[in-house]
Amino acid sequence: MGTLKKIARKGKDRAVSLGLEKLVQRYAERFGKILSLKLDSTSKEIHLEILLKGESEPIQIQLKHYEIIQEGDKHCIVAQDIDISREWMKTLAQEYICAKPFEIPGTYLKMLEIIV
């Protein structure tokens, strides 16, 4: 990949990461605060750092091999693998989140078009 393409991709990933961070924070605010979110469109990974309410140490979450899919008129994100820095959370995530579609609200479809 050319240097110019790498720079453009990294810039796009940063911009999308900021938008995704706002979206995820909206869903996570009951539980804590998103400290960082980084999307890597080349490796299809999303890295999150979240400080949960009542916790002193943030947790690290890595969504691996994500896909954007369409189910009827809905767009969803699906992560094929999840790694979390707390073992019990990782077990729950693998049971209830891995390979399951989560709808992306229509207001974020423009961002979705950039990701895809």
NORWOKA-V401332 format. One record per residue. RES is the residue in three letters. D_LAST is the distance of its C-alpha to the last C-alpha in Angstrom with 2 decimals. Layout:
res;d_last
RES;D_LAST
RES;D_LAST
This chain:
res;d_last
MET;17.96
GLY;19.80
THR;20.73
LEU;19.27
LYS;15.77
LYS;16.24
ILE;17.44
ALA;14.62
ARG;11.99
LYS;14.38
GLY;14.84
LYS;11.24
ASP;11.21
ARG;14.57
ALA;13.75
VAL;10.94
SER;13.49
LEU;16.14
GLY;14.49
LEU;13.68
GLU;17.25
LYS;18.68
LEU;17.04
VAL;18.20
GLN;21.54
ARG;22.14
TYR;22.10
ALA;23.90
GLU;26.62
ARG;29.10
PHE;28.86
GLY;28.55
LYS;26.68
ILE;23.41
LEU;24.69
SER;21.48
LEU;17.82
LYS;15.87
LEU;12.31
ASP;12.04
SER;8.66
THR;11.02
SER;13.00
LYS;10.49
GLU;13.17
ILE;14.06
HIS;17.68
LEU;19.74
GLU;23.36
ILE;25.18
LEU;28.84
LEU;30.08
LYS;33.03
GLY;36.30
GLU;34.92
SER;35.91
GLU;33.27
PRO;29.49
ILE;27.47
GLN;24.61
ILE;21.66
GLN;19.11
LEU;16.33
LYS;15.75
HIS;13.35
TYR;11.05
GLU;8.94
ILE;7.27
ILE;9.81
GLN;11.68
GLU;15.42
GLY;17.35
ASP;16.34
LYS;14.80
HIS;11.36
CYS;11.93
ILE;11.05
VAL;13.19
ALA;14.64
GLN;16.71
ASP;19.05
ILE;20.29
ASP;22.87
ILE;24.99
SER;27.95
ARG;30.26
GLU;31.16
TRP;31.91
MET;28.57
LYS;26.82
THR;28.91
LEU;28.03
ALA;24.28
GLN;24.44
GLU;26.54
TYR;24.79
ILE;21.13
CYS;19.99
ALA;18.23
LYS;18.59
PRO;15.97
PHE;16.00
GLU;15.21
ILE;13.10
PRO;15.53
GLY;15.05
THR;15.84
TYR;12.58
LEU;10.39
LYS;10.13
MET;8.82
LEU;6.20
GLU;5.27
ILE;5.52
ILE;3.78
VAL;0.00
